Amino acid sequence: MSLPVAPHPTPRDLLVLHALRCTGTSGTARLAATTGLPEAEAESELIDLAVSGLVTRTAGPFGGWSLTDPGRAADAARIAEELHAADARSAVTAAFERFLVLNPELLDLCTAWQTRTVDGTLTANDHTDPAHDARVLHRFVDLHRRAEPVCTELAAVLARFGHYRARLADALARAGGGEREYLTDDLASYHTVWFHLHEDLLATLGIPRGWTAEPPSDRTGSGPR
């Protein structure tokens, strides 16, 4: 009987580099939470990446770490190599197709959470109607139930995708516990993590943002062409 194949691990430096590709400018603590690394380890990787010219840090209250142009190119090349080494393009493409079916529903739910109709007029949701909020939260729970298998499929081939599953579950649990901002309005909200997952899938498959065609079919070679 053959043993199950373990998911492909991503080196720590690439985890940090790719997290910046998916999240944009970020502080060290946020990158640590995004990657699942201890903050000290994330900071150490960031310093090494900065020495290599792949990331840079902007000071100030709105600053943080971000990719340089060489860093963006290096991430794209290494992520493509990882996808090829893991022989994971078919599995990631199939999961991406399932994700795309759910994505419009997630966007509709975010709109439903942020707005509601009062006397026939669409207004900002001030969260004074608990019945409305409960209905939308229930729909989030149902969406998450259907999204979990997609995350599981991804994590089975590339280990780094497993952290999305945990982050989405945590955001939903916190929202269900009364922290309403964890659906759409926090840097660790369900919507934010979902957006990062979407960016990661696009970057992993080498698909530009704004693409609307069918996902690329499985190819031989080291990555997207």
C-alpha positions in Angstrom: 0.0 0.0 0.0 1.4 3.4 -1.0 1.8 6.0 1.6 0.0 9.4 1.1 2.2 12.1 -0.4 3.0 14.9 2.1 2.1 18.4 0.9 5.0 20.4 -0.5 6.7 22.6 2.1 7.6 26.2 1.3 10.9 27.6 2.6 10.5 30.3 5.3 12.1 33.0 3.2 9.6 32.3 0.3 6.7 32.2 2.7 7.5 35.8 3.8 8.4 37.0 0.3 5.1 35.6 -1.1 3.0 36.9 1.8 4.2 40.4 0.9 3.2 39.7 -2.7 -0.3 38.7 -1.6 -0.9 41.3 1.2 0.9 44.4 0.0 2.8 46.6 2.4 2.7 45.0 5.8 4.1 45.3 9.3 6.2 42.5 10.8 3.4 41.4 13.2 0.9 41.1 10.4 3.3 39.2 8.2 3.9 36.8 11.1 0.2 36.2 11.5 -0.2 35.8 7.7 2.5 33.2 7.4 2.1 31.4 10.7 5.7 32.1 11.6 6.7 33.4 15.0 7.3 37.2 14.8 11.0 36.9 15.5 11.5 34.4 12.7 9.4 36.6 10.2 11.5 39.6 11.2 14.8 37.6 10.6 13.6 36.5 7.2 12.6 40.1 6.3 16.1 41.4 7.3 17.8 38.8 5.1 15.4 39.6 2.2 16.2 43.3 2.6 19.9 42.6 2.5 19.3 40.7 -0.7 17.4 43.7 -2.2 14.1 41.8 -2.4 12.2 43.8 0.1 12.3 47.3 1.6 10.9 49.0 4.6 9.2 52.4 4.7 9.2 54.2 8.1 6.3 56.1 9.6 2.8 55.3 10.9 1.6 54.1 7.5 4.9 52.4 6.5 5.9 48.8 6.5 7.6 46.1 4.5 7.0 45.8 0.8 8.5 44.0 -2.3 11.0 45.7 -4.5 10.8 45.1 -8.3 13.5 42.4 -8.0 11.6 40.9 -5.1 8.4 40.7 -7.2 10.3 39.0 -10.0 12.0 36.6 -7.6 8.7 35.6 -6.0 7.1 34.9 -9.3 10.0 32.7 -10.4 10.2 30.8 -7.2 6.5 30.3 -6.8 6.4 28.9 -10.4 9.3 26.6 -9.6 7.5 25.4 -6.5 4.3 24.7 -8.4 6.3 22.6 -10.9 8.4 20.8 -8.2 5.2 19.8 -6.3 3.5 18.8 -9.6 0.5 20.7 -8.3 -0.7 22.8 -11.2 -3.7 20.5 -12.0 -4.8 20.4 -8.3 -4.4 24.2 -7.8 -6.2 24.9 -11.1 -9.1 22.7 -10.1 -9.3 24.3 -6.7 -9.1 27.8 -8.3 -12.1 26.9 -10.5 -14.1 26.0 -7.4 -13.0 29.2 -5.7 -14.2 31.3 -8.6 -17.7 29.8 -8.2 -17.8 31.0 -4.6 -16.1 34.4 -5.0 -19.1 36.3 -6.3 -21.2 35.0 -3.4 -18.5 36.2 -0.9 -18.6 39.7 -2.5 -22.4 39.8 -2.2 -22.3 38.7 1.4 -19.8 41.5 2.2 -22.2 44.0 0.6 -25.1 42.5 2.6 -23.1 42.9 5.8 -22.1 46.5 5.1 -25.5 47.7 3.9 -29.2 47.0 4.6 -32.5 48.3 3.2 -34.6 50.5 5.5 -38.0 51.7 4.3 -37.0 50.8 0.8 -33.7 52.7 0.9 -30.3 51.1 0.8 -28.3 52.5 3.7 -25.1 51.6 5.6 -25.6 48.8 8.1 -25.4 50.3 11.6 -25.9 46.9 13.1 -29.0 47.8 15.0 -31.0 45.1 13.3 -29.8 41.8 14.9 -32.1 39.7 12.7 -30.4 41.1 9.5 -27.0 40.5 10.9 -27.9 37.0 12.0 -29.1 36.1 8.6 -26.0 37.4 6.9 -23.7 35.7 9.4 -25.6 32.4 8.8 -24.9 32.8 5.1 -21.2 33.4 5.8 -21.2 30.1 7.8 -22.8 28.3 4.9 -20.3 29.7 2.4 -17.4 28.8 4.7 -18.7 25.2 4.9 -18.4 25.0 1.1 -15.1 26.8 1.0 -13.3 24.6 3.5 -12.9 21.6 1.0 -11.3 24.0 -1.5 -8.7 25.1 1.1 -8.2 21.4 2.1 -7.5 20.5 -1.5 -4.9 23.3 -1.8 -3.2 22.4 1.5 -2.9 18.8 0.4 -0.5 19.7 -2.4 1.1 23.0 -1.1 1.4 23.2 2.7 1.3 27.0 2.8 -2.3 27.1 1.7 -3.3 25.4 5.0 -2.9 28.7 6.9 -5.7 30.2 4.9 -8.1 27.6 6.2 -7.1 28.4 9.8 -7.3 32.2 9.3 -10.7 32.0 7.7 -12.1 29.8 10.4 -10.7 32.1 13.1 -12.2 35.2 11.5 -15.6 33.6 11.3 -15.4 32.3 14.8 -14.5 35.8 16.1 -17.4 37.4 14.1 -19.8 34.8 15.5 -18.6 35.6 19.0 -19.6 39.2 18.6 -16.5 40.8 17.0 -18.4 42.1 14.0 -15.3 43.7 12.4 -13.9 40.3 11.7 -16.3 39.8 8.7 -15.3 42.7 6.6 -13.6 45.6 8.5 -10.4 44.3 10.1 -7.0 43.5 8.6 -7.6 39.9 9.7 -11.3 39.9 8.6 -12.8 37.0 6.6 -13.0 39.3 3.6 -9.4 40.3 3.8 -8.1 36.7 4.2 -10.3 35.7 1.3 -8.8 38.5 -0.8 -5.3 37.3 0.1 -6.2 33.7 -0.9 -7.5 35.0 -4.2 -4.3 36.9 -4.8 -2.3 33.8 -3.9 -4.2 31.7 -6.3 -3.7 34.2 -9.1 0.0 34.6 -8.3 0.6 30.8 -8.0 -0.9 30.1 -11.4 0.7 33.2 -13.0 -2.7 34.8 -13.8 -2.8 38.6 -13.9 -5.3 40.4 -11.7 -8.4 41.3 -13.8 -8.2 38.1 -15.9 -11.6 36.8 -16.8 -11.0 33.8 -19.1 -10.9 30.2 -18.1 -8.0 29.1 -15.8 -5.0 27.8 -17.7 -4.9 24.1 -18.3 -2.2 21.9 -16.9 1.1 22.3 -18.7 4.5 20.8 -18.6 7.4 23.0 -17.9 8.5 25.0 -14.9 5.6 27.4 -14.7 3.2 29.8 -16.4 4.1 30.9 -19.9 
